[in-house]
């Protein structure tokens, strides 16, 4: 069983087989040098540097997903990119839970993290071949499936070791294992197919992973530090936003600087800033506090629903926005290929506007799950963006980006003005919402 470790005193030496925790033995302290040492995460834990390092591999996978969709701007290409993103995300999610049970930077867990990073990096390298194998070399779809299996197997094995002395967690892992094995098996089947059949089996993989985890329940999972868990997901959202900013630069990296490029870059950055503000100004704080206030029994289910599941559409929305921004910058920055008056074609525009709409609707679902209320203004803006697509596809690409930037910024200004008192209490007093004391007042 993993025992919680106390913070070390300044004068406490680190000893072999013991954590530097005031002398308390952790798992494996018996037979000191020959046994595995692991430290449990406590309530005050925060994200460790190795977890941030791990996330750098994930951001590379995001850039590969964006490139995959950009190379095949069709309905099929978008669907395949989203399926790959769902699979890669589920691999990352497993380590967000593992790092909340045992410290990712201590003992054998650190080595496992590096091993998982290697497997995920190979997976990311293979994303361009996840569906269609390129001539020569290894079979890309098979390598992708093998990388996915390695990521999931290391996660499951480490959890199994960490669950010694915890029958509830052991039972949960037994319930969880079939979805992992089934998902990998389906990916291997998909690697031998092509066309619609291959895409359909990929869809079945996602259903097996996500549905199997849902059917397995949450009673046995452990969530030791709500703050760590919420922070981990907030940081991965920043990683995704960083990819959208990279997409702005990559779109014009080889082109001479011009006023249209500068203007489009600033508008794209304004959209990214609004997306950041929409989550981190209030939503992230409220989510963490609701998770902290939940009972020990309810926390795993709330964390699974609000973070493991509902943060995927947020990340997906950001990736779609990155794809749209990349195309806008190509339009406005390359006069030999496009005129400034050229409108953005339908699919990149759908990615741009639809990505923001999906991101906002995910926020609505997040609030509904946590606070059982609906953020009406975000629903309205999301639906308005989707309804605007037929108009925006007829105006210049730069004007379409400007319209999106004005809409997202306008939403932020409206919420800051309309809910100024609520926002102040959430950010500076530490309340979840004013309505906890005044039930008849609306919540931000």
LUMVEXMAR-828285 format. One record per residue (C-alpha): residue number from 0; residue in three letters; x negated, y, z negated. Coordinates in Angstrom, 3 decimals. Each point is the difference from the previous one (the first is absolute). Layout:
# LUMVEXMAR-828285
[site NUM, "ALA", [X, Y, Z]]
...
***
This chain:
# LUMVEXMAR-828285
[site 0, "UNK", [0.000, 0.000, 0.000]]
[site 1, "UNK", [-1.254, 3.506, 0.742]]
[site 2, "UNK", [-0.263, 2.089, -3.147]]
[site 3, "UNK", [0.313, 3.749, -0.004]]
[site 4, "UNK", [-3.341, 1.696, -0.479]]
[site 5, "UNK", [-0.494, 3.126, -2.072]]
[site 6, "UNK", [-2.042, 2.918, 1.204]]
[site 7, "UNK", [-3.724, -0.348, -0.867]]
[site 8, "UNK", [-1.625, 2.040, -2.709]]
[site 9, "UNK", [-2.988, 2.018, 1.175]]
[site 10, "UNK", [-2.382, -2.109, -2.043]]
[site 11, "UNK", [1.492, -3.387, 0.883]]
[site 12, "UNK", [-2.374, -2.106, 2.119]]
[site 13, "UNK", [1.337, -2.095, 2.870]]
[site 14, "UNK", [-0.557, -3.650, -0.691]]
[site 15, "UNK", [0.124, -2.943, 2.313]]
[site 16, "UNK", [3.392, -1.702, -0.150]]
[site 17, "UNK", [1.576, 2.981, -1.777]]
[site 18, "UNK", [1.462, 3.214, 1.329]]
[site 19, "UNK", [-1.422, 3.218, -1.364]]
[site 20, "UNK", [3.112, 0.396, -2.090]]
[site 21, "UNK", [-1.201, 0.245, -3.548]]
[site 22, "UNK", [-1.003, -3.646, -0.021]]
[site 23, "UNK", [3.343, -1.604, 0.828]]
[site 24, "UNK", [-0.342, -3.037, 2.215]]
[site 25, "UNK", [1.834, -0.081, 3.302]]
[site 26, "UNK", [0.938, -3.058, 2.030]]
[site 27, "UNK", [-2.982, -2.223, 0.470]]
[site 28, "UNK", [-1.893, 1.177, -3.086]]
[site 29, "UNK", [-0.475, -3.639, -0.957]]
[site 30, "UNK", [-3.099, -1.479, 1.576]]
[site 31, "UNK", [-0.959, 3.566, 0.657]]
[site 32, "UNK", [-2.094, -0.003, 3.154]]
[site 33, "UNK", [1.685, -2.929, 1.715]]
[site 34, "UNK", [3.601, 1.120, -0.271]]
[site 35, "UNK", [1.871, 2.627, 1.961]]
[site 36, "UNK", [0.458, 3.344, -1.734]]
[site 37, "UNK", [3.111, 2.107, 0.648]]
[site 38, "UNK", [1.437, 3.033, -1.750]]
[site 39, "UNK", [3.695, 0.692, -0.325]]
[site 40, "UNK", [1.409, 3.343, 1.076]]
[site 41, "UNK", [1.503, 2.047, -2.828]]
[site 42, "UNK", [2.729, 2.643, -0.013]]
[site 43, "UNK", [-2.410, 2.891, 0.572]]
[site 44, "UNK", [-1.883, -1.470, 2.979]]
[site 45, "UNK", [-0.580, 2.085, 3.118]]
[site 46, "UNK", [-1.098, -0.876, 3.525]]
[site 47, "UNK", [-3.591, -1.250, 0.183]]
[site 48, "UNK", [-2.622, 0.985, 2.601]]
[site 49, "UNK", [-0.029, -3.494, 1.512]]
[site 50, "UNK", [3.744, 0.251, 0.636]]
[site 51, "UNK", [-0.595, 3.265, 1.859]]
[site 52, "UNK", [-2.770, -1.747, 1.943]]
[site 53, "UNK", [2.427, -2.810, 0.807]]
[site 54, "UNK", [2.466, 2.577, 1.330]]
[site 55, "UNK", [-2.564, 1.244, 2.535]]
[site 56, "UNK", [0.386, -3.312, 1.804]]
[site 57, "UNK", [3.744, 0.492, -0.009]]
[site 58, "UNK", [-0.330, 3.431, 1.603]]
[site 59, "UNK", [-2.052, -1.573, 2.783]]
[site 60, "UNK", [2.845, -2.457, 0.516]]
[site 61, "UNK", [2.406, 2.953, 0.268]]
[site 62, "UNK", [-2.130, 1.615, 2.707]]
[site 63, "UNK", [0.000, -3.311, 1.868]]
[site 64, "UNK", [3.793, -0.248, -0.225]]
[site 65, "UNK", [0.362, 3.538, 1.361]]
[site 66, "UNK", [-2.387, -0.824, 2.856]]
[site 67, "UNK", [1.906, -3.210, 0.743]]
[site 68, "UNK", [3.253, 1.926, 0.417]]
[site 69, "UNK", [-1.680, 2.812, 1.939]]
[site 70, "UNK", [-1.400, -2.493, 2.513]]
[site 71, "UNK", [3.459, -1.459, 0.646]]
[site 72, "UNK", [2.509, 2.857, -0.209]]
[site 73, "UNK", [3.072, -2.128, 0.434]]
[site 74, "UNK", [2.688, -1.433, -2.212]]
[site 75, "UNK", [-1.931, -3.249, -0.107]]
[site 76, "UNK", [-3.211, 1.800, -0.935]]
[site 77, "UNK", [1.663, 1.909, -2.857]]
[site 78, "UNK", [1.654, -3.152, -1.327]]
[site 79, "UNK", [-3.259, -1.939, 0.066]]
[site 80, "UNK", [-1.850, 2.802, -1.744]]
[site 81, "UNK", [2.623, 0.131, -2.754]]
[site 82, "UNK", [-0.167, -3.775, -0.476]]
[site 83, "UNK", [-3.787, 0.132, -0.373]]
[site 84, "UNK", [0.338, 2.856, -2.481]]
[site 85, "UNK", [2.517, -1.985, -2.065]]
[site 86, "UNK", [-2.358, -2.990, -0.162]]
[site 87, "UNK", [-3.063, 2.075, -0.915]]
[site 88, "UNK", [2.001, 1.931, -2.610]]
[site 89, "UNK", [1.105, -3.206, -1.715]]
[site 90, "UNK", [-3.597, -1.094, -0.321]]
[site 91, "UNK", [-0.866, 3.341, -1.640]]
[site 92, "UNK", [3.016, -0.190, -2.314]]
[site 93, "UNK", [-1.261, -3.233, -1.555]]
[site 94, "UNK", [-3.171, 1.702, -1.215]]
[site 95, "UNK", [1.929, 2.938, -1.430]]
[site 96, "UNK", [1.701, -2.509, -2.301]]
[site 97, "UNK", [-3.192, -1.925, -0.751]]
[site 98, "UNK", [-1.824, 3.201, -0.946]]
[site 99, "UNK", [2.772, 0.777, -2.480]]
[site 100, "UNK", [-0.526, -3.268, -1.860]]
[site 101, "UNK", [-3.805, -0.301, -0.041]]
[site 102, "UNK", [-2.561, 2.725, 0.573]]
[site 103, "UNK", [-1.149, -0.001, 3.606]]
[site 104, "UNK", [-3.497, 1.234, -0.861]]
[site 105, "UNK", [-0.919, -2.586, -2.641]]
[site 106, "UNK", [-1.364, -3.521, 0.166]]
[site 107, "UNK", [0.973, -2.387, 2.761]]
[site 108, "UNK", [2.909, 2.203, 1.088]]
[site 109, "UNK", [-2.474, 2.454, 1.510]]
[site 110, "UNK", [-1.415, -2.761, 2.186]]
[site 111, "UNK", [3.482, -1.075, 1.042]]
[site 112, "UNK", [0.805, 3.591, 0.958]]
[site 113, "UNK", [-3.064, 0.112, 2.244]]
[site 114, "UNK", [0.958, -3.330, 1.541]]
[site 115, "UNK", [3.519, 1.246, 0.675]]
[site 116, "UNK", [-1.411, 3.190, 1.496]]
[site 117, "UNK", [-2.062, -2.084, 2.411]]
[site 118, "UNK", [3.011, -2.075, 1.041]]
[site 119, "UNK", [2.202, 3.081, 0.402]]
[site 120, "UNK", [-2.702, 1.745, 2.038]]
[site 121, "UNK", [-0.182, -2.965, 2.380]]
[site 122, "UNK", [3.783, 0.127, 0.191]]
[site 123, "UNK", [-0.117, 3.707, 0.844]]
[site 124, "UNK", [-2.681, -0.561, 2.651]]
[site 125, "UNK", [2.285, -2.582, 1.610]]
[site 126, "UNK", [3.148, 2.153, 0.083]]
[site 127, "UNK", [-0.472, 0.906, 3.710]]
[site 128, "UNK", [0.042, -3.765, 0.688]]
[site 129, "UNK", [2.648, -0.972, -2.539]]
[site 130, "UNK", [2.469, -0.732, 2.807]]
[site 131, "UNK", [-2.018, -0.155, 3.230]]
[site 132, "UNK", [-3.395, -1.680, -0.087]]
[site 133, "UNK", [-2.734, 1.788, 1.929]]
[site 134, "UNK", [-2.230, -1.989, 2.379]]
[site 135, "UNK", [-3.058, -1.563, -1.616]]
[site 136, "UNK", [-0.874, -0.418, -3.655]]
[site 137, "UNK", [2.217, -1.572, -2.634]]
[site 138, "UNK", [3.759, -0.295, 0.238]]
[site 139, "UNK", [1.171, 3.347, -1.380]]
[site 140, "UNK", [3.473, -1.055, -1.263]]
[site 141, "UNK", [-1.510, -2.992, -1.810]]
[site 142, "UNK", [-2.713, 2.133, -1.633]]
[site 143, "UNK", [2.650, 2.495, -1.134]]
[site 144, "UNK", [2.058, -2.813, -1.574]]
[site 145, "UNK", [-3.104, -1.448, -1.672]]
[site 146, "UNK", [-0.939, 3.411, -1.419]]
[site 147, "UNK", [3.520, 0.404, -1.359]]
[site 148, "UNK", [-0.148, -3.417, -1.637]]
[site 149, "UNK", [-3.336, 0.836, -1.637]]
[site 150, "UNK", [1.354, 3.300, -1.382]]
[site 151, "UNK", [3.087, -1.694, -1.442]]
[site 152, "UNK", [-1.797, -3.134, -1.248]]
[site 153, "UNK", [-2.622, 1.980, -1.936]]
[site 154, "UNK", [2.762, 2.046, -1.577]]
[site 155, "UNK", [1.982, -3.072, -1.034]]
[site 156, "UNK", [-3.062, -1.832, -1.324]]
[site 157, "UNK", [-1.062, 2.980, -2.131]]
[site 158, "UNK", [3.499, 0.389, -1.377]]
[site 159, "UNK", [0.056, -3.705, -0.854]]
[site 160, "UNK", [-3.191, 0.364, -2.053]]
[site 161, "UNK", [1.334, 3.157, -1.671]]
[site 162, "UNK", [3.228, -1.779, -0.974]]
[site 163, "UNK", [-1.672, -2.498, -2.332]]
[site 164, "UNK", [1.969, 0.051, -3.218]]
[site 165, "UNK", [2.969, 1.768, 1.642]]
[site 166, "UNK", [2.587, -2.646, 1.030]]
[site 167, "UNK", [2.406, 2.627, 1.335]]
[site 168, "UNK", [-2.555, 1.385, 2.440]]
[site 169, "UNK", [-1.041, -3.508, 1.018]]
[site 170, "UNK", [3.600, -0.878, 0.854]]
[site 171, "UNK", [0.337, 3.207, 2.004]]
[site 172, "UNK", [-3.110, -0.859, 2.000]]
[site 173, "UNK", [1.442, -3.432, 0.799]]
[site 174, "UNK", [3.133, 1.723, 1.318]]
[site 175, "UNK", [-2.118, 2.475, 1.944]]
[site 176, "UNK", [-2.395, -2.449, 1.689]]
[site 177, "UNK", [2.449, -1.390, 2.616]]
[site 178, "UNK", [0.613, 3.435, 1.518]]
[site 179, "UNK", [-3.766, 0.548, 0.339]]
[site 180, "UNK", [-0.596, -3.401, 1.574]]
[site 181, "UNK", [3.070, 0.306, 2.204]]
[site 182, "UNK", [-0.989, 3.435, 1.263]]
[site 183, "UNK", [-3.487, -1.163, 0.936]]
[site 184, "UNK", [1.320, -3.142, 1.685]]
[site 185, "UNK", [2.393, 2.073, 2.098]]
[site 186, "UNK", [-2.832, 2.325, 1.052]]
[site 187, "UNK", [-1.966, -3.020, 1.188]]
[site 188, "UNK", [3.040, -1.174, 1.965]]
[site 189, "UNK", [0.352, 3.488, 1.504]]
[site 190, "UNK", [-3.659, -0.084, 1.086]]
[site 191, "UNK", [0.870, -2.839, 2.380]]
[site 192, "UNK", [2.921, 1.851, 1.599]]
[site 193, "UNK", [0.467, 3.074, 2.135]]
[site 194, "UNK", [2.741, 2.388, 1.064]]
[site 195, "UNK", [3.292, 0.343, -1.888]]
[site 196, "UNK", [-0.462, -3.363, -1.756]]
[site 197, "UNK", [-3.261, 1.196, -1.528]]
[site 198, "UNK", [1.567, 3.264, -1.186]]
[site 199, "UNK", [2.953, -1.909, -1.472]]
[site 200, "UNK", [-2.291, -2.273, -2.018]]
[site 201, "UNK", [-1.863, 3.069, -1.267]]
[site 202, "UNK", [3.359, 1.310, -1.177]]
[site 203, "UNK", [0.617, -3.302, -1.748]]
[site 204, "UNK", [-3.394, 0.382, -1.717]]
[site 205, "UNK", [1.022, 3.349, -1.468]]
[site 206, "UNK", [3.361, -1.418, -1.101]]
[site 207, "UNK", [-1.717, -2.971, -1.653]]
[site 208, "UNK", [-2.422, 2.197, -1.917]]
[site 209, "UNK", [2.386, 2.723, -1.087]]
[site 210, "UNK", [3.094, -2.175, -0.376]]
[site 211, "UNK", [-1.858, -2.767, -1.815]]
[site 212, "UNK", [-1.386, 2.456, -2.530]]
[site 213, "UNK", [3.465, 1.453, -0.543]]
[site 214, "UNK", [1.616, -3.413, -0.444]]
[site 215, "UNK", [-2.772, -1.034, -2.389]]
[site 216, "UNK", [1.154, 2.646, -2.450]]
[site 217, "UNK", [-2.133, 2.255, -2.180]]
[site 218, "UNK", [0.425, -1.357, -3.517]]
[site 219, "UNK", [-3.489, -1.490, -0.222]]
[site 220, "UNK", [-2.014, 2.842, 1.494]]
[site 221, "UNK", [-1.955, 2.248, -2.354]]
[site 222, "UNK", [-0.388, 3.771, 0.228]]
[site 223, "UNK", [-2.381, 1.175, -2.697]]
[site 224, "UNK", [-0.508, 3.625, 1.067]]
[site 225, "UNK", [2.804, 1.916, 1.740]]
[site 226, "UNK", [-2.320, 2.984, 0.432]]
[site 227, "UNK", [-2.596, -2.082, 1.819]]
[site 228, "UNK", [2.607, -1.599, 2.261]]
[site 229, "UNK", [1.635, 3.301, 0.970]]
[site 230, "UNK", [-3.373, 1.673, 0.520]]
[site 231, "UNK", [-1.181, -2.845, 2.229]]
[site 232, "UNK", [2.973, 0.421, 2.315]]
[site 233, "UNK", [-0.293, 3.770, 0.007]]
[site 234, "UNK", [-3.619, -0.287, 1.058]]
[site 235, "UNK", [0.820, -2.418, 2.813]]
[site 236, "UNK", [2.553, 2.521, 1.251]]
[site 237, "UNK", [-2.746, 2.629, 0.050]]
[site 238, "UNK", [-2.129, -2.469, 1.960]]
[site 239, "UNK", [2.812, -0.290, 2.555]]
[site 240, "UNK", [0.332, 3.784, 0.171]]
[site 241, "UNK", [-3.727, 0.212, 0.566]]
[site 242, "UNK", [0.439, -2.254, 3.009]]
[site 243, "UNK", [2.545, 2.448, 1.421]]
[site 244, "UNK", [-2.510, 2.824, -0.362]]
[site 245, "UNK", [-2.666, -2.149, 1.653]]
[site 246, "UNK", [2.445, -0.573, 2.863]]
[site 247, "UNK", [0.189, 3.774, 0.535]]
[site 248, "UNK", [-3.758, 0.220, 0.371]]
[site 249, "UNK", [-0.452, -3.171, 2.030]]
[site 250, "UNK", [2.575, 1.168, 2.515]]
[site 251, "UNK", [-2.198, 2.930, 1.034]]
[site 252, "UNK", [-3.478, -1.076, -1.101]]
[site 253, "UNK", [-1.377, -0.098, 3.541]]
[site 254, "UNK", [1.774, 3.149, 1.219]]
[site 255, "UNK", [-1.248, 3.608, -0.087]]
[site 256, "UNK", [1.565, 2.041, -2.782]]
[site 257, "UNK", [2.817, 2.312, 1.057]]
[site 258, "UNK", [2.778, 2.084, -1.516]]
[site 259, "UNK", [2.667, -2.664, 0.741]]
[site 260, "UNK", [-2.148, -2.601, -1.776]]
[site 261, "UNK", [-0.446, 2.271, -3.018]]
[site 262, "UNK", [3.721, 0.776, -0.159]]
[site 263, "UNK", [1.028, -3.645, 0.397]]
[site 264, "UNK", [-2.521, -1.058, -2.646]]
[site 265, "UNK", [1.349, 2.531, -2.499]]
[site 266, "UNK", [3.580, -1.063, 0.701]]
[site 267, "UNK", [-0.953, -3.655, -0.417]]
[site 268, "UNK", [-1.747, 0.799, -3.264]]
[site 269, "UNK", [3.122, 1.879, -1.152]]
[site 270, "UNK", [2.117, -3.114, 0.645]]
[site 271, "UNK", [-2.502, -2.160, -1.916]]
[site 272, "UNK", [-0.035, 2.518, -2.877]]
[site 273, "UNK", [3.804, -0.015, -0.174]]
[site 274, "UNK", [0.002, -3.797, -0.058]]
[site 275, "UNK", [-2.545, 0.074, -2.811]]
[site 276, "UNK", [2.010, 2.594, -1.943]]
[site 277, "UNK", [3.248, -1.929, 0.393]]
[site 278, "UNK", [-1.497, -2.919, -1.953]]
[site 279, "UNK", [-2.630, 1.330, -2.364]]
[site 280, "UNK", [1.691, 3.154, -1.257]]
[site 281, "UNK", [2.795, -1.776, -1.909]]
[site 282, "UNK", [0.813, -3.464, 1.382]]
[site 283, "UNK", [-3.270, -1.626, -1.068]]
[site 284, "UNK", [0.281, 1.423, -3.521]]
[site 285, "UNK", [3.593, -1.125, -0.460]]
[site 286, "UNK", [-0.758, -3.464, 1.381]]
[site 287, "UNK", [-2.885, -0.549, -2.398]]
[site 288, "UNK", [2.027, 1.193, -2.988]]
[site 289, "UNK", [2.955, -2.212, 0.856]]
[site 290, "UNK", [-2.353, -2.975, 0.306]]
[site 291, "UNK", [-1.618, 0.861, -3.340]]
[site 292, "UNK", [3.350, 0.330, -1.756]]
[site 293, "UNK", [1.325, -3.298, 1.343]]
[site 294, "UNK", [-0.013, -2.971, -2.345]]
[site 295, "UNK", [-2.729, -2.606, 0.296]]
[site 296, "UNK", [2.508, -2.401, 1.551]]
[site 297, "UNK", [1.324, 2.512, 2.552]]
[site 298, "UNK", [-3.328, 1.481, 1.072]]
[site 299, "UNK", [-1.092, -2.740, 2.445]]
[site 300, "UNK", [3.304, 0.100, 1.882]]
[site 301, "UNK", [0.012, 3.811, 0.137]]
[site 302, "UNK", [-3.635, 0.038, 1.139]]
[site 303, "UNK", [0.665, -2.618, 2.679]]
[site 304, "UNK", [3.005, 1.844, 1.408]]
[site 305, "UNK", [-1.236, 3.586, -0.293]]
[site 306, "UNK", [-3.647, -0.471, 0.917]]
[site 307, "UNK", [-0.692, -3.335, 1.726]]
[site 308, "UNK", [3.076, 0.244, 2.223]]
[site 309, "UNK", [1.036, 3.657, 0.243]]
[site 310, "UNK", [-3.495, 1.425, 0.482]]
[site 311, "UNK", [-0.365, -2.017, 3.203]]
[site 312, "UNK", [2.493, 2.186, 1.953]]
[site 313, "UNK", [-1.783, 3.071, -1.381]]
[site 314, "UNK", [-3.346, -1.233, 1.314]]
[site 315, "UNK", [1.654, -1.116, 3.236]]
[site 316, "UNK", [1.496, 3.458, 0.474]]
[site 317, "UNK", [-3.409, 1.615, -0.447]]
[site 318, "UNK", [-1.589, -2.388, 2.518]]
[site 319, "UNK", [2.712, 0.830, 2.551]]
[site 320, "UNK", [-0.580, 3.723, -0.590]]
[site 321, "UNK", [-3.718, -0.559, 0.604]]
[site 322, "UNK", [0.807, -1.686, 3.301]]
[site 323, "UNK", [2.216, 2.906, 1.070]]
[site 324, "UNK", [-2.557, 2.620, -1.032]]
[site 325, "UNK", [-2.721, -1.763, 1.927]]
[site 326, "UNK", [2.085, 0.218, 3.155]]
[site 327, "UNK", [0.957, 3.661, -0.555]]
[site 328, "UNK", [-3.652, 0.979, -0.291]]
[site 329, "UNK", [-0.784, -1.889, 3.191]]
[site 330, "UNK", [2.749, 1.934, 1.769]]
[site 331, "UNK", [-1.005, 3.479, -1.142]]
[site 332, "UNK", [-3.758, -0.483, 0.098]]
[site 333, "UNK", [-0.563, -1.514, 3.433]]
[site 334, "UNK", [1.155, 2.391, 2.758]]
[site 335, "UNK", [-1.292, -2.359, 2.702]]
[site 336, "UNK", [2.563, -2.607, -1.059]]
[site 337, "UNK", [2.891, 2.079, -1.358]]
[site 338, "UNK", [1.370, 3.531, 0.140]]
[site 339, "UNK", [0.947, 1.877, -3.164]]
[site 340, "UNK", [3.580, -0.054, 1.208]]
[site 341, "UNK", [0.108, -3.817, 0.237]]
[site 342, "UNK", [2.394, -1.610, -2.476]]
[site 343, "UNK", [-1.093, -2.967, -2.065]]
[site 344, "UNK", [1.278, -3.277, 1.389]]
[site 345, "UNK", [2.725, -1.807, -1.885]]
[site 346, "UNK", [-1.889, -2.629, -2.005]]
[site 347, "UNK", [-2.714, 2.298, -1.429]]
[site 348, "UNK", [2.717, 2.492, -0.919]]
[site 349, "UNK", [2.079, -2.724, -1.639]]
[site 350, "UNK", [-3.106, -1.029, -1.956]]
[site 351, "UNK", [-0.632, 3.600, -1.083]]
[site 352, "UNK", [3.530, 0.950, -1.018]]
[site 353, "UNK", [1.086, -3.502, -0.971]]
[site 354, "UNK", [-3.092, -0.450, -2.161]]
[site 355, "UNK", [0.875, 3.059, -2.106]]
[site 356, "UNK", [3.650, -1.110, -0.166]]
[site 357, "UNK", [-1.005, -3.498, -1.165]]
[site 358, "UNK", [-2.341, 1.493, -2.606]]
[site 359, "UNK", [2.777, 2.207, -1.416]]
[site 360, "UNK", [2.566, -2.812, -0.017]]
[site 361, "UNK", [-2.484, -2.174, -1.894]]
[site 362, "UNK", [-0.161, 2.777, -2.611]]
[site 363, "UNK", [3.792, -0.054, -0.186]]
[site 364, "UNK", [-0.055, -3.770, -0.596]]
[site 365, "UNK", [-2.807, 0.415, -2.573]]
[site 366, "UNK", [2.062, 2.508, -1.977]]
[site 367, "UNK", [3.146, -2.094, 0.322]]
[site 368, "UNK", [-1.854, -3.021, -1.432]]
[site 369, "UNK", [-1.595, 1.978, -2.828]]
[site 370, "UNK", [2.618, 2.589, -0.927]]
[site 371, "UNK", [3.184, -1.336, 1.620]]
[site 372, "UNK", [0.691, 3.254, 1.837]]
[site 373, "UNK", [-0.379, 1.215, 3.586]]
[site 374, "UNK", [-2.183, 2.850, 1.228]]
[site 375, "UNK", [2.556, 1.499, 2.366]]
[site 376, "UNK", [-2.218, 2.619, 1.634]]
[site 377, "UNK", [-2.571, -2.589, 1.037]]
[site 378, "UNK", [2.698, -2.189, 1.525]]
[site 379, "UNK", [1.275, 3.022, 1.957]]
[site 380, "UNK", [-3.468, 0.960, 1.257]]
[site 381, "UNK", [-0.826, -3.584, 0.997]]
[site 382, "UNK", [3.231, -0.380, 1.969]]
[site 383, "UNK", [-0.455, 3.448, 1.536]]
[site 384, "UNK", [-3.465, -0.950, 1.254]]
[site 385, "UNK", [1.350, -3.151, 1.626]]
[site 386, "UNK", [2.837, 1.970, 1.584]]
[site 387, "UNK", [-2.492, 2.590, 1.312]]
[site 388, "UNK", [-2.020, -2.516, 2.026]]
[site 389, "UNK", [2.106, 0.380, 3.204]]
[site 390, "UNK", [-0.608, 3.755, -0.131]]
[site 391, "UNK", [-3.663, -0.147, -1.046]]
[site 392, "UNK", [-0.859, -2.354, 2.866]]
[site 393, "UNK", [0.851, 2.820, 2.420]]
[site 394, "UNK", [-2.179, 2.749, -1.498]]
[site 395, "UNK", [-3.807, 0.353, 0.127]]
[site 396, "UNK", [-1.897, -2.366, -2.263]]
[site 397, "UNK", [-1.481, 2.890, -1.977]]
[site 398, "UNK", [3.477, 1.471, -0.560]]
[site 399, "UNK", [1.276, -3.391, -1.188]]
[site 400, "UNK", [-2.830, -0.188, -2.536]]
[site 401, "UNK", [0.710, 3.586, -1.121]]
[site 402, "UNK", [3.674, -0.869, -0.495]]
[site 403, "UNK", [-0.953, -3.005, -2.126]]
[site 404, "UNK", [-2.441, 2.062, -2.071]]
[site 405, "UNK", [2.648, 2.685, -0.598]]
[site 406, "UNK", [2.569, -2.626, -1.023]]
[site 407, "UNK", [-2.237, -1.809, -2.472]]
[site 408, "UNK", [-1.322, 3.242, -1.485]]
[site 409, "UNK", [3.554, 1.316, -0.242]]
[site 410, "UNK", [1.041, -3.073, -1.971]]
[site 411, "UNK", [-2.822, 0.550, -2.478]]
[site 412, "UNK", [0.831, 3.695, -0.427]]
[site 413, "UNK", [3.695, -0.801, -0.491]]
[site 414, "UNK", [-0.706, -2.595, -2.689]]
[site 415, "UNK", [-2.464, 2.235, -1.816]]
[site 416, "UNK", [2.528, 2.839, -0.041]]
[site 417, "UNK", [3.197, -1.955, -0.632]]
[site 418, "UNK", [-1.457, -2.212, -2.728]]
[site 419, "UNK", [-2.619, 2.326, -1.477]]
[site 420, "UNK", [1.044, -0.634, -3.621]]
[site 421, "UNK", [0.141, -3.768, 0.441]]
[site 422, "UNK", [-3.372, -0.024, 1.742]]
[site 423, "UNK", [-1.571, 2.066, -2.786]]
[site 424, "UNK", [1.280, -2.352, -2.685]]
[site 425, "UNK", [-1.147, -3.095, 1.850]]
[site 426, "UNK", [-3.465, 1.371, 0.699]]
[site 427, "UNK", [-0.712, 1.850, -3.235]]
[site 428, "UNK", [2.283, -1.338, -2.723]]
[site 429, "UNK", [-0.216, -3.648, 0.986]]
[site 430, "UNK", [3.726, -0.619, 0.472]]
[site 431, "UNK", [1.350, -2.401, 2.594]]
[site 432, "UNK", [2.898, 2.277, 0.865]]
[site 433, "UNK", [2.050, 2.789, -1.521]]
[site 434, "UNK", [3.098, -2.152, 0.262]]
[site 435, "UNK", [-1.319, -2.214, -2.807]]
[site 436, "UNK", [1.033, 2.814, -2.315]]
[site 437, "UNK", [2.588, 1.582, 2.259]]
[site 438, "UNK", [1.792, -2.829, 1.814]]
[site 439, "UNK", [2.163, 2.333, 2.065]]
[site 440, "UNK", [-2.933, 1.755, 1.635]]
[site 441, "UNK", [-1.474, -1.299, 3.245]]
[site 442, "UNK", [-3.428, -1.642, 0.038]]
[site 443, "UNK", [-2.800, 0.814, 2.338]]
***
